[in-house]
C-alpha cells in the first residue's frame, strides 16, 4: 500500500457528457457512472443548482459537454461543478469574442441560441449557416420556428412524432407561436455551436431544410425554400 501511495497509483474513471444532451440525460449518465457517489441524485433540479452555488438558475445547458475523469470516491456534484465551470469559461470566451453585429444581448442568450443550433444539426460545417438563419430572423423580428424548441417544451408528452397540432399548441418554448428566443437553453451546446452562435455565416438566408444526408439547404426567400422542401422532403 505504501508503495502504491509513493508511486501515485490510482485508478481513474470517466464519464462523458455528450453535446446536445438535456440535463435529464446528464443526470442519468451520472447515476450510471462507476464508483461515483450520488450526492446529488436525491435532489431536485432547483436544490441541486443551489448546492452548486447557482440558486435560481435553470440547469439546462449550463454544463459543458466533455469527458470528465474522477477518482474513486468522487461525487456527482464535484463532476457537475467542473462541467459548470468549464461552460462558464467557454461561454465567456464566446461572448467576449462575438461578432458585434449579432443581435444577442447577453451570454445567456448566446447559450440559448447555441443550444438550438446544436439540436438542429450535429454537422459542424452547417452550424454557422444555421446560426445565421436564426440571427437574421431575430434581427427582423421573425419567429424562429424551430422544431427542437417545440419538442423540448412538450417534455414527456413528445412521442417521437411532431404533429401540426403540436406546432400550434402554445408553450414558453414554442417558437412557432412566440417571437424571440425561448426562456432557457434546450440542451448542452458544444464548443463549435457556441462559436457558431456568436459568429454566424455571412448570409441573408432565412430558411433551411434538411437534405436527408445530414446537410441542409439554405434559402433567402420563402419561394426558394418551398422549392427546396419539395425537392428534399417531398421528392418533387
Buried (B, 14 or more C-beta within 10 A) or exposed (E): EEEEEEEEEEEEBEBEBBBBBBBEBBBEBBEEBEEBBBBBBEBEBEEBBBBBEBEEBBBBBBBBBBEBEBEEEBBBBBBBBBBBEBBBEBBEBBBEEBEEEBBBEEBBBBBBBBBBBBBBBBEEEBBBBBBBBBBBBBEEEBBBBBBBBBBBBBEEEEEEEBEEEBBEBEBEBBBBBBEBBBEBBBBBBBBBBBBBBBBBBEBEBBBBBBBEEEBBBBBBEEEBBEBBBEEBEEEE
